[in-house]
Amino acid sequence: MPFVTILPNAALCPEGAKIEVQTGEKIAQALNKAGIKLPHACEYNCACATCHIIVREGFDSLNEPDDDEYDQLDNAFGATPFSRLACQTVMGKEDITIEIPKNNRNLVTEE
């Protein structure tokens, strides 16, 4: 199985992490299952952009974003050309490295 390396995020993953994720699994659910409380105000329905991540390595191995995801990424705080919504991003067969931005659109946390 491929791995997701999560770069350090002071609030959600201070030390960073490396988790094994099944090919075909959505990144948001895999992170939350691993104990990384990624914000997800819309319950993974591609409606809020709070699960915004930046893919630092392995971007091309992931599924292609659809129009709804692109529309929501327009609202993501600090979006880059390598931004994705974790609730819509399906793990491919290659390892990836992601960054969870410090802030998100709604400035929400899971606590």
Backbone bond lengths (Angstrom), bond angles and torsions (degrees), N, CA, C in turn:
res aa  C-N    CA-C-N  psi(-1)  N-CA   C-N-CA  omega(-1)  CA-C   N-CA-C  phi
1 M - - - 1.455 - - 1.526 109.44 -
2 P 1.320 116.01 146.98 1.464 119.37 178.45 1.535 111.56 -76.77
3 F 1.325 114.92 165.31 1.460 121.96 -179.72 1.516 111.16 -115.28
4 V 1.339 114.90 149.27 1.458 122.68 168.81 1.522 106.13 -110.92
5 T 1.325 115.76 122.50 1.457 121.32 172.90 1.517 106.71 -96.78
6 I 1.317 116.24 125.05 1.465 122.12 179.84 1.524 106.98 -104.43
7 L 1.315 116.22 120.92 1.458 120.46 178.00 1.527 109.12 -69.50
8 P 1.327 118.01 153.65 1.466 120.06 -178.35 1.529 113.23 -56.03
9 N 1.321 114.91 137.40 1.466 124.24 174.40 1.525 105.03 -133.88
10 A 1.325 117.39 119.76 1.463 121.75 -171.71 1.524 113.52 -52.91
11 A 1.313 117.82 -38.16 1.467 120.41 -175.75 1.523 113.58 -88.96
12 L 1.330 117.95 -39.49 1.457 121.04 -170.09 1.525 114.74 -101.04
13 C 1.329 115.97 -28.08 1.466 119.80 -174.46 1.534 108.01 -158.56
14 P 1.337 117.25 69.72 1.472 120.88 -170.78 1.524 115.24 -56.14
15 E 1.297 118.31 -33.37 1.460 121.70 -177.86 1.531 112.52 -94.29
16 G 1.331 116.87 -4.29 1.451 119.55 -170.18 1.521 108.06 77.33
17 A 1.301 116.99 175.92 1.468 120.26 -179.62 1.523 109.41 -162.66
18 K 1.305 114.32 164.76 1.459 122.00 173.39 1.520 106.15 -137.43
19 I 1.343 115.94 119.46 1.457 119.96 -177.41 1.527 109.94 -125.64
20 E 1.312 114.96 148.15 1.455 120.99 176.22 1.530 107.86 -86.80
21 V 1.329 115.85 132.31 1.461 121.12 -177.19 1.526 108.72 -130.60
22 Q 1.306 116.00 133.82 1.460 120.14 178.93 1.516 110.81 -68.39
23 T 1.318 116.31 139.44 1.460 120.63 171.99 1.529 107.71 -57.69
24 G 1.328 116.25 132.70 1.463 121.33 -178.90 1.512 114.32 95.47
25 E 1.334 117.65 -10.88 1.471 121.07 179.15 1.522 109.65 -85.52
26 K 1.323 116.45 143.76 1.459 120.37 177.24 1.530 109.61 -75.30
27 I 1.316 115.34 140.36 1.465 121.68 -174.95 1.530 111.12 -62.21
28 A 1.319 118.98 -40.99 1.472 120.96 -177.61 1.522 111.46 -59.82
29 Q 1.311 117.09 -48.02 1.456 119.90 -179.76 1.527 111.28 -65.04
30 A 1.327 117.48 -38.64 1.461 120.75 179.56 1.531 111.02 -64.10
31 L 1.330 117.39 -41.52 1.461 120.54 178.84 1.517 110.96 -64.42
32 N 1.309 116.80 -47.06 1.458 120.29 -179.48 1.533 111.46 -64.70
33 K 1.327 117.04 -38.69 1.464 121.15 177.67 1.532 110.49 -62.99
34 A 1.340 116.69 -31.73 1.464 121.67 179.70 1.530 112.44 -83.86
35 G 1.331 117.35 1.61 1.458 120.74 177.28 1.513 114.64 92.53
36 I 1.326 117.65 6.64 1.465 121.70 176.18 1.519 106.54 -94.41
37 K 1.308 116.88 106.52 1.464 123.08 -170.35 1.528 112.27 -79.32
38 L 1.318 115.63 70.58 1.456 121.88 178.90 1.531 109.43 -64.68
39 P 1.345 117.90 128.60 1.464 119.09 177.70 1.526 111.27 -58.31
40 H 1.331 115.50 143.20 1.468 120.62 179.25 1.529 108.98 -157.27
41 A 1.317 116.00 73.80 1.463 121.96 -173.30 1.525 114.05 -63.82
42 C 1.310 118.63 -21.84 1.465 120.31 -178.14 1.521 112.92 -103.50
43 E 1.333 117.52 13.47 1.467 121.95 -179.74 1.523 112.25 56.30
44 Y 1.321 116.70 45.23 1.464 124.20 173.60 1.533 114.05 68.37
45 N 1.317 118.07 31.20 1.462 120.88 -176.71 1.521 114.37 -106.03
46 C 1.326 118.47 15.56 1.466 122.39 177.79 1.530 111.28 57.06
47 A 1.338 115.64 46.84 1.460 119.07 -176.56 1.525 114.03 -130.58
48 C 1.347 118.55 7.02 1.473 116.43 -175.08 1.528 115.67 -144.00
49 A 1.284 120.37 -21.19 1.472 125.29 -179.40 1.524 114.23 68.32
50 T 1.330 118.89 13.64 1.466 119.21 178.44 1.522 112.27 -75.73
51 C 1.310 118.85 -17.02 1.475 121.72 178.97 1.523 111.55 -95.00
52 H 1.310 116.16 25.26 1.465 122.86 179.67 1.531 110.57 -58.37
53 I 1.314 115.54 129.68 1.464 122.33 173.29 1.524 108.11 -129.27
54 I 1.321 115.93 161.14 1.461 121.47 174.19 1.526 106.79 -117.18
55 V 1.310 116.45 124.10 1.463 121.69 -179.01 1.527 107.77 -88.46
56 R 1.326 116.21 110.15 1.467 121.82 -176.87 1.520 112.53 -87.19
57 E 1.328 118.31 -26.83 1.468 122.70 175.97 1.517 108.53 -145.41
58 G 1.331 115.99 139.92 1.461 120.69 175.76 1.520 115.12 89.19
59 F 1.317 117.98 13.94 1.467 121.99 -176.48 1.526 112.37 -53.55
60 D 1.325 116.88 -43.50 1.468 120.34 -174.91 1.525 113.84 -71.46
61 S 1.332 117.79 -11.17 1.462 120.14 179.34 1.528 112.31 -85.43
62 L 1.323 117.28 -5.77 1.471 121.91 -176.53 1.520 111.32 -92.81
63 N 1.328 115.66 163.71 1.458 120.62 176.95 1.533 110.39 -61.30
64 E 1.295 116.26 156.65 1.464 122.15 179.31 1.533 109.57 -76.79
65 P 1.343 117.97 133.71 1.476 119.58 176.29 1.532 110.74 -64.69
66 D 1.342 116.23 146.52 1.455 119.04 175.12 1.531 109.19 -95.36
67 D 1.324 116.66 178.69 1.458 121.09 -176.29 1.525 112.64 -61.76
68 D 1.335 117.83 -37.45 1.462 120.89 178.94 1.526 111.05 -62.70
69 E 1.326 116.89 -41.58 1.461 119.55 178.71 1.527 110.69 -65.70
70 Y 1.337 116.95 -43.69 1.470 119.14 177.01 1.524 111.22 -58.75
71 D 1.332 117.19 -40.84 1.470 120.60 178.65 1.523 111.20 -61.27
72 Q 1.329 117.45 -43.44 1.465 120.63 179.36 1.531 111.41 -70.03
73 L 1.318 117.81 -35.63 1.466 120.14 178.62 1.520 111.65 -63.09
74 D 1.339 117.01 -25.59 1.469 119.76 174.31 1.520 111.29 -60.62
75 N 1.334 117.23 -23.63 1.466 122.51 -179.32 1.524 113.57 -99.16
76 A 1.320 117.34 -3.66 1.462 121.01 -176.70 1.533 110.34 -73.93
77 F 1.318 115.84 134.12 1.457 122.23 178.73 1.526 109.41 -68.15
78 G 1.334 117.60 121.29 1.452 121.37 176.93 1.519 115.12 73.04
79 A 1.329 117.87 28.98 1.463 121.21 -178.92 1.528 111.32 -62.88
80 T 1.323 115.14 146.18 1.460 122.94 178.09 1.532 108.13 -127.56
81 P 1.320 117.94 174.27 1.472 119.35 175.53 1.538 112.97 -62.70
82 F 1.324 117.07 -15.60 1.462 120.92 -179.98 1.526 112.34 -107.13
83 S 1.313 116.64 19.13 1.463 122.16 178.13 1.520 110.38 -80.36
84 R 1.315 114.38 146.68 1.461 122.61 173.99 1.519 107.84 -143.36
85 L 1.320 115.91 162.36 1.453 121.57 168.64 1.522 106.14 -95.92
86 A 1.321 116.43 122.51 1.467 120.28 -176.08 1.520 111.87 -61.66
87 C 1.339 117.59 -26.86 1.466 120.36 -179.69 1.522 112.22 -72.09
88 Q 1.320 117.36 -14.87 1.466 121.45 -178.85 1.522 112.72 -113.59
89 T 1.316 116.84 -7.51 1.462 121.58 -175.08 1.519 110.35 -90.07
90 V 1.315 115.51 119.80 1.458 122.87 -178.15 1.524 108.31 -99.59
91 M 1.331 115.22 129.68 1.459 121.11 -179.37 1.512 110.41 -63.88
92 G 1.340 114.97 131.89 1.457 121.20 175.38 1.523 110.61 -89.38
93 K 1.311 116.04 -153.15 1.466 121.46 -176.84 1.526 112.71 -97.07
94 E 1.333 117.77 -5.96 1.458 121.61 -176.87 1.526 110.60 -109.89
95 D 1.327 115.91 154.79 1.467 121.36 174.85 1.526 109.54 -64.77
96 I 1.330 115.56 148.14 1.460 120.84 175.35 1.528 109.33 -132.56
97 T 1.316 115.30 161.35 1.459 122.55 173.13 1.520 107.14 -124.44
98 I 1.337 116.00 131.03 1.464 119.92 -178.97 1.523 111.12 -125.98
99 E 1.306 113.63 157.39 1.460 122.38 171.69 1.525 107.01 -119.29
100 I 1.314 116.06 134.43 1.465 120.73 173.07 1.524 105.67 -99.01
101 P 1.338 117.81 113.78 1.462 119.24 -177.46 1.528 112.36 -57.72
102 K 1.312 115.25 151.13 1.469 121.24 -178.90 1.528 111.24 -60.99
103 N 1.308 116.93 -40.75 1.475 122.22 -179.41 1.506 109.89 -116.84
104 N 1.328 115.49 155.26 1.450 119.86 173.83 1.518 108.89 -128.84
105 R 1.314 115.88 174.31 1.449 121.97 -173.80 1.529 113.88 -51.73
106 N 1.305 116.79 -44.74 1.467 120.89 -176.26 1.515 113.08 -97.12
107 L 1.335 117.01 -0.25 1.459 122.16 -178.11 1.513 110.86 50.50
108 V 1.347 115.65 41.39 1.459 120.66 179.94 1.512 110.49 -101.60
109 T 1.325 115.16 159.17 1.458 121.37 170.66 1.512 107.11 -130.75
110 E 1.299 116.31 167.88 1.460 121.12 -179.91 1.525 111.71 -83.71
111 E 1.301 118.87 1.13 1.464 121.76 -177.21 1.499 111.07 -98.60
